[in-house]
């Protein structure tokens, strides 16, 4: 029962920080490989253009907007 406590007490804060650094580095490398994978190029090309896509407006929404506006000063 005292074995986990001994392991935790032997680990220094430098060891814990080092393990955290390794975990973050592995996540960074994995994310980088995922982003620059050539299989995902068409998917990202489509997503790259999303801010420029126009949303089709229905006639009901334009009528509601004009009805909600007041013509009074």
N, CA, C and O atoms as a Tinker XYZ file with bonds, in Angstrom:
   292  protein
     1  N      0.808000   -1.200000    0.000000    73     2
     2  CA     0.000000    0.000000    0.000000    64     1     3
     3  C      0.852000    1.265000    0.000000    63     2     4     5
     4  O      0.396000    2.310000   -0.465000    81     3
     5  N      2.061000    1.194000    0.504000    73     3     6
     6  CA     2.894000    2.386000    0.574000    64     5     7
     7  C      3.691000    2.611000   -0.712000    63     6     8     9
     8  O      4.430000    3.590000   -0.815000    81     7
     9  N      3.552000    1.723000   -1.684000    73     7    10
    10  CA     4.324000    1.838000   -2.922000    64     9    11
    11  C      3.971000    3.100000   -3.724000    63    10    12    13
    12  O      4.895000    3.811000   -4.116000    81    11
    13  N      2.694000    3.428000   -3.995000    73    11    14
    14  CA     2.419000    4.650000   -4.763000    64    13    15
    15  C      2.926000    5.907000   -4.073000    63    14    16    17
    16  O      3.377000    6.837000   -4.740000    81    15
    17  N      2.859000    5.948000   -2.748000    73    15    18
    18  CA     3.349000    7.120000   -2.029000    64    17    19
    19  C      4.854000    7.270000   -2.200000    63    18    20    21
    20  O      5.361000    8.385000   -2.326000    81    19
    21  N      5.569000    6.149000   -2.205000    73    19    22
    22  CA     7.014000    6.205000   -2.389000    64    21    23
    23  C      7.377000    6.710000   -3.779000    63    22    24    25
    24  O      8.337000    7.463000   -3.943000    81    23
    25  N      6.612000    6.295000   -4.770000    73    23    26
    26  CA     6.880000    6.749000   -6.145000    64    25    27
    27  C      6.620000    8.241000   -6.263000    63    26    28    29
    28  O      7.404000    8.968000   -6.872000    81    27
    29  N      5.519000    8.694000   -5.680000    73    27    30
    30  CA     5.188000   10.116000   -5.759000    64    29    31
    31  C      6.204000   10.949000   -4.985000    63    30    32    33
    32  O      6.584000   12.030000   -5.434000    81    31
    33  N      6.646000   10.466000   -3.839000    73    31    34
    34  CA     7.599000   11.240000   -3.052000    64    33    35
    35  C      8.968000   11.290000   -3.724000    63    34    36    37
    36  O      9.716000   12.243000   -3.506000    81    35
    37  N      9.312000   10.300000   -4.525000    73    35    38
    38  CA    10.598000   10.289000   -5.223000    64    37    39
    39  C     10.608000   11.229000   -6.431000    63    38    40    41
    40  O     11.674000   11.675000   -6.855000    81    39
    41  N      9.418000   11.536000   -6.995000    73    39    42
    42  CA     9.354000   12.404000   -8.169000    64    41    43
    43  C      9.536000   13.853000   -7.737000    63    42    44    45
    44  O      8.811000   14.350000   -6.875000    81    43
    45  N     10.479000   14.504000   -8.323000    73    43    46
    46  CA    10.710000   15.911000   -7.998000    64    45    47
    47  C      9.851000   16.791000   -8.903000    63    46    48    49
    48  O      9.278000   16.317000   -9.884000    81    47
    49  N      9.770000   18.055000   -8.568000    73    47    50
    50  CA     8.982000   18.967000   -9.391000    64    49    51
    51  C      9.624000   19.122000  -10.778000    63    50    52    53
    52  O      8.919000   19.354000  -11.759000    81    51
    53  N     10.940000   18.997000  -10.865000    73    51    54
    54  CA    11.609000   19.053000  -12.164000    64    53    55
    55  C     11.233000   17.885000  -13.052000    63    54    56    57
    56  O     11.090000   18.035000  -14.265000    81    55
    57  N     11.071000   16.714000  -12.440000    73    55    58
    58  CA    10.660000   15.531000  -13.203000    64    57    59
    59  C      9.233000   15.694000  -13.723000    63    58    60    61
    60  O      8.939000   15.335000  -14.863000    81    59
    61  N      8.360000   16.231000  -12.896000    73    59    62
    62  CA     6.969000   16.446000  -13.318000    64    61    63
    63  C      6.919000   17.483000  -14.427000    63    62    64    65
    64  O      6.177000   17.304000  -15.393000    81    63
    65  N      7.682000   18.556000  -14.317000    73    63    66
    66  CA     7.727000   19.573000  -15.375000    64    65    67
    67  C      8.303000   18.998000  -16.661000    63    66    68    69
    68  O      7.837000   19.326000  -17.752000    81    67
    69  N      9.306000   18.147000  -16.540000    73    67    70
    70  CA     9.889000   17.507000  -17.720000    64    69    71
    71  C      8.889000   16.611000  -18.427000    63    70    72    73
    72  O      8.801000   16.617000  -19.654000    81    71
    73  N      8.136000   15.842000  -17.656000    73    71    74
    74  CA     7.103000   14.986000  -18.264000    64    73    75
    75  C      6.018000   15.825000  -18.926000    63    74    76    77
    76  O      5.518000   15.466000  -19.992000    81    75
    77  N      5.655000   16.934000  -18.304000    73    75    78
    78  CA     4.673000   17.835000  -18.918000    64    77    79
    79  C      5.173000   18.408000  -20.227000    63    78    80    81
    80  O      4.417000   18.535000  -21.190000    81    79
    81  N      6.453000   18.755000  -20.258000    73    79    82
    82  CA     7.048000   19.276000  -21.488000    64    81    83
    83  C      7.035000   18.228000  -22.589000    63    82    84    85
    84  O      6.757000   18.547000  -23.745000    81    83
    85  N      7.332000   16.995000  -22.246000    73    83    86
    86  CA     7.323000   15.909000  -23.236000    64    85    87
    87  C      5.907000   15.700000  -23.768000    63    86    88    89
    88  O      5.724000   15.509000  -24.971000    81    87
    89  N      4.911000   15.735000  -22.899000    73    87    90
    90  CA     3.525000   15.545000  -23.340000    64    89    91
    91  C      3.102000   16.662000  -24.284000    63    90    92    93
    92  O      2.479000   16.395000  -25.312000    81    91
    93  N      3.430000   17.905000  -23.956000    73    91    94
    94  CA     3.071000   19.035000  -24.820000    64    93    95
    95  C      3.815000   18.949000  -26.148000    63    94    96    97
    96  O      3.240000   19.257000  -27.192000    81    95
    97  N      5.075000   18.538000  -26.130000    73    95    98
    98  CA     5.847000   18.414000  -27.363000    64    97    99
    99  C      5.259000   17.331000  -28.275000    63    98   100   101
   100  O      5.153000   17.529000  -29.485000    81    99
   101  N      4.883000   16.200000  -27.701000    73    99   102
   102  CA     4.277000   15.121000  -28.495000    64   101   103
   103  C      2.944000   15.586000  -29.085000    63   102   104   105
   104  O      2.639000   15.272000  -30.235000    81   103
   105  N      2.153000   16.324000  -28.318000    73   103   106
   106  CA     0.888000   16.853000  -28.840000    64   105   107
   107  C      1.147000   17.844000  -29.971000    63   106   108   109
   108  O      0.421000   17.847000  -30.966000    81   107
   109  N      2.170000   18.683000  -29.833000    73   107   110
   110  CA     2.505000   19.643000  -30.880000    64   109   111
   111  C      2.919000   18.941000  -32.166000    63   110   112   113
   112  O      2.467000   19.314000  -33.249000    81   111
   113  N      3.761000   17.942000  -32.058000    73   111   114
   114  CA     4.206000   17.198000  -33.244000    64   113   115
   115  C      3.023000   16.490000  -33.895000    63   114   116   117
   116  O      2.898000   16.494000  -35.119000    81   115
   117  N      2.152000   15.879000  -33.087000    73   115   118
   118  CA     0.983000   15.199000  -33.635000    64   117   119
   119  C      0.045000   16.151000  -34.342000    63   118   120   121
   120  O     -0.456000   15.836000  -35.422000    81   119
   121  N     -0.203000   17.312000  -33.755000    73   119   122
   122  CA    -1.070000   18.305000  -34.381000    64   121   123
   123  C     -0.454000   18.842000  -35.663000    63   122   124   125
   124  O     -1.158000   19.057000  -36.650000    81   123
   125  N      0.839000   19.057000  -35.652000    73   123   126
   126  CA     1.525000   19.542000  -36.850000    64   125   127
   127  C      1.420000   18.527000  -37.987000    63   126   128   129
   128  O      1.152000   18.900000  -39.129000    81   127
   129  N      1.627000   17.265000  -37.682000    73   127   130
   130  CA     1.495000   16.231000  -38.715000    64   129   131
   131  C      0.066000   16.135000  -39.232000    63   130   132   133
   132  O     -0.151000   15.899000  -40.420000    81   131
   133  N     -0.907000   16.315000  -38.348000    73   131   134
   134  CA    -2.309000   16.236000  -38.762000    64   133   135
   135  C     -2.664000   17.406000  -39.674000    63   134   136   137
   136  O     -3.369000   17.226000  -40.667000    81   135
   137  N     -2.182000   18.601000  -39.344000    73   135   138
   138  CA    -2.520000   19.789000  -40.136000    64   137   139
   139  C     -1.871000   19.739000  -41.510000    63   138   140   141
   140  O     -2.508000   20.077000  -42.507000    81   139
   141  N     -0.623000   19.325000  -41.574000    73   139   142
   142  CA     0.092000   19.351000  -42.843000    64   141   143
   143  C     -0.004000   18.042000  -43.616000    63   142   144   145
   144  O      0.777000   17.816000  -44.541000    81   143
   145  N     -0.934000   17.188000  -43.257000    73   143   146
   146  CA    -1.167000   15.948000  -43.976000    64   145   147
   147  C     -1.820000   16.279000  -45.325000    63   146   148   149
   148  O     -2.817000   17.001000  -45.362000    81   147
   149  N     -1.283000   15.773000  -46.408000    73   147   150
   150  CA    -1.796000   16.120000  -47.736000    64   149   151
   151  C     -3.191000   15.546000  -47.997000    63   150   152   153
   152  O     -3.881000   16.017000  -48.901000    81   151
   153  N     -3.612000   14.561000  -47.244000    73   151   154
   154  CA    -4.960000   14.002000  -47.419000    64   153   155
   155  C     -6.037000   15.011000  -47.009000    63   154   156   157
   156  O     -7.167000   14.945000  -47.493000    81   155
   157  N     -5.694000   15.917000  -46.142000    73   155   158
   158  CA    -6.672000   16.876000  -45.636000    64   157   159
   159  C     -6.689000   18.186000  -46.433000    63   158   160   161
   160  O     -7.432000   19.103000  -46.082000    81   159
   161  N     -5.908000   18.286000  -47.466000    73   159   162
   162  CA    -5.807000   19.517000  -48.236000    64   161   163
   163  C     -7.151000   19.992000  -48.798000    63   162   164   165
   164  O     -7.472000   21.171000  -48.646000    81   163
   165  N     -7.952000   19.132000  -49.438000    73   163   166
   166  CA    -9.245000   19.620000  -49.959000    64   165   167
   167  C    -10.185000   20.086000  -48.845000    63   166   168   169
   168  O    -10.919000   21.060000  -49.012000    81   167
   169  N    -10.158000   19.395000  -47.721000    73   167   170
   170  CA   -11.019000   19.772000  -46.599000    64   169   171
   171  C    -10.638000   21.153000  -46.057000    63   170   172   173
   172  O    -11.509000   21.975000  -45.770000    81   171
   173  N     -9.341000   21.399000  -45.920000    73   171   174
   174  CA    -8.887000   22.685000  -45.422000    64   173   175
   175  C     -9.054000   23.779000  -46.469000    63   174   176   177
   176  O     -9.266000   24.938000  -46.110000    81   175
   177  N     -8.965000   23.443000  -47.749000    73   175   178
   178  CA    -9.171000   24.440000  -48.800000    64   177   179
   179  C    -10.607000   24.953000  -48.760000    63   178   180   181
   180  O    -10.851000   26.143000  -48.958000    81   179
   181  N    -11.546000   24.060000  -48.507000    73   179   182
   182  CA   -12.949000   24.466000  -48.392000    64   181   183
   183  C    -13.159000   25.306000  -47.131000    63   182   184   185
   184  O    -13.861000   26.317000  -47.174000    81   183
   185  N    -12.572000   24.908000  -46.035000    73   183   186
   186  CA   -12.722000   25.641000  -44.779000    64   185   187
   187  C    -12.060000   27.012000  -44.858000    63   186   188   189
   188  O    -12.497000   27.958000  -44.203000    81   187
   189  N    -11.012000   27.115000  -45.659000    73   187   190
   190  CA   -10.308000   28.384000  -45.806000    64   189   191
   191  C    -11.198000   29.450000  -46.436000    63   190   192   193
   192  O    -11.009000   30.640000  -46.184000    81   191
   193  N    -12.164000   29.039000  -47.248000    73   191   194
   194  CA   -13.029000   29.983000  -47.949000    64   193   195
   195  C    -14.332000   30.278000  -47.207000    63   194   196   197
   196  O    -15.128000   31.093000  -47.675000    81   195
   197  N    -14.565000   29.647000  -46.079000    73   195   198
   198  CA   -15.813000   29.836000  -45.338000    64   197   199
   199  C    -16.093000   31.287000  -44.940000    63   198   200   201
   200  O    -17.252000   31.697000  -45.007000    81   199
   201  N    -15.122000   32.076000  -44.537000    73   199   202
   202  CA   -15.458000   33.461000  -44.176000    64   201   203
   203  C    -15.993000   34.282000  -45.338000    63   202   204   205
   204  O    -16.650000   35.300000  -45.118000    81   203
   205  N    -15.727000   33.866000  -46.562000    73   203   206
   206  CA   -16.165000   34.615000  -47.729000    64   205   207
   207  C    -17.474000   34.095000  -48.309000    63   206   208   209
   208  O    -17.993000   34.661000  -49.271000    81   207
   209  N    -18.009000   33.031000  -47.736000    73   207   210
   210  CA   -19.244000   32.450000  -48.253000    64   209   211
   211  C    -20.421000   33.325000  -47.835000    63   210   212   213
   212  O    -20.518000   33.752000  -46.685000    81   211
   213  N    -21.311000   33.583000  -48.787000    73   211   214
   214  CA   -22.520000   34.352000  -48.489000    64   213   215
   215  C    -23.623000   33.408000  -48.059000    63   214   216   217
   216  O    -23.816000   32.335000  -48.631000    81   215
   217  N    -24.341000   33.839000  -47.034000    73   215   218
   218  CA   -25.477000   33.042000  -46.600000    64   217   219
   219  C    -26.701000   33.497000  -47.389000    63   218   220   221
   220  O    -26.967000   34.694000  -47.493000    81   219
   221  N    -27.432000   32.558000  -47.933000    73   219   222
   222  CA   -28.639000   32.958000  -48.669000    64   221   223
   223  C    -29.685000   33.497000  -47.695000    63   222   224   225
   224  O    -29.979000   32.874000  -46.675000    81   223
   225  N    -30.238000   34.657000  -48.024000    73   223   226
   226  CA   -31.269000   35.245000  -47.178000    64   225   227
   227  C    -32.629000   34.944000  -47.776000    63   226   228   229
   228  O    -32.855000   35.128000  -48.972000    81   227
   229  N    -33.515000   34.486000  -46.938000    73   227   230
   230  CA   -34.868000   34.251000  -47.411000    64   229   231
   231  C    -35.626000   35.572000  -47.405000    63   230   232   233
   232  O    -35.223000   36.515000  -46.725000    81   231
   233  N    -36.718000   35.646000  -48.155000    73   231   234
   234  CA   -37.488000   36.880000  -48.232000    64   233   235
   235  C    -38.154000   37.196000  -46.900000    63   234   236   237
   236  O    -38.380000   38.363000  -46.578000    81   235
   237  N    -38.467000   36.168000  -46.128000    73   235   238
   238  CA   -39.112000   36.391000  -44.842000    64   237   239
   239  C    -38.203000   37.145000  -43.885000    63   238   240   241
   240  O    -38.666000   38.021000  -43.155000    81   239
   241  N    -36.923000   36.818000  -43.878000    73   239   242
   242  CA   -36.010000   37.482000  -42.951000    64   241   243
   243  C    -35.807000   38.943000  -43.330000    63   242   244   245
   244  O    -35.664000   39.782000  -42.441000    81   243
   245  N    -35.788000   39.281000  -44.632000    73   243   246
   246  CA   -35.627000   40.675000  -45.029000    64   245   247
   247  C    -36.892000   41.471000  -44.727000    63   246   248   249
   248  O    -36.802000   42.647000  -44.374000    81   247
   249  N    -38.057000   40.865000  -44.855000    73   247   250
   250  CA   -39.305000   41.552000  -44.526000    64   249   251
   251  C    -39.394000   41.787000  -43.024000    63   250   252   253
   252  O    -39.866000   42.839000  -42.593000    81   251
   253  N    -38.953000   40.834000  -42.227000    73   251   254
   254  CA   -38.988000   40.988000  -40.778000    64   253   255
   255  C    -38.023000   42.081000  -40.332000    63   254   256   257
   256  O    -38.330000   42.843000  -39.417000    81   255
   257  N    -36.863000   42.161000  -40.970000    73   255   258
   258  CA   -35.896000   43.193000  -40.608000    64   257   259
   259  C    -36.444000   44.580000  -40.920000    63   258   260   261
   260  O    -36.290000   45.497000  -40.113000    81   259
   261  N    -37.086000   44.749000  -42.085000    73   259   262
   262  CA   -37.608000   46.056000  -42.443000    64   261   263
   263  C    -38.816000   46.414000  -41.578000    63   262   264   265
   264  O    -39.032000   47.594000  -41.302000    81   263
   265  N    -39.601000   45.444000  -41.147000    73   263   266
   266  CA   -40.736000   45.712000  -40.281000    64   265   267
   267  C    -40.283000   46.068000  -38.866000    63   266   268   269
   268  O    -40.975000   46.801000  -38.160000    81   267
   269  N    -39.152000   45.563000  -38.459000    73   267   270
   270  CA   -38.660000   45.837000  -37.112000    64   269   271
   271  C    -38.022000   47.213000  -37.013000    63   270   272   273
   272  O    -37.925000   47.764000  -35.916000    81   271
   273  N    -37.598000   47.765000  -38.102000    73   271   274
   274  CA   -36.977000   49.087000  -38.089000    64   273   275
   275  C    -38.034000   50.172000  -37.985000    63   274   276   277
   276  O    -39.115000   50.074000  -38.565000    81   275
   277  N    -37.700000   51.184000  -37.250000    73   275   278
   278  CA   -38.612000   52.311000  -37.083000    64   277   279
   279  C    -38.231000   53.403000  -38.058000    63   278   280   281
   280  O    -37.051000   53.634000  -38.322000    81   279
   281  N    -39.254000   54.084000  -38.600000    73   279   282
   282  CA   -38.987000   55.198000  -39.513000    64   281   283
   283  C    -39.041000   56.521000  -38.782000    63   282   284   285
   284  O    -38.822000   57.572000  -39.385000    81   283
   285  N    -39.330000   56.487000  -37.488000    73   283   286
   286  CA   -39.389000   57.715000  -36.700000    64   285   287
   287  C    -37.978000   58.174000  -36.336000    63   286   288   289
   288  O    -37.094000   57.347000  -36.111000    81   287
   289  N    -37.768000   59.475000  -36.278000    73   287   290
   290  CA   -36.427000   59.990000  -35.919000    64   289   291
   291  C    -36.092000   59.798000  -34.460000    63   290   292
   292  O    -35.007000   60.179000  -34.020000    81   291
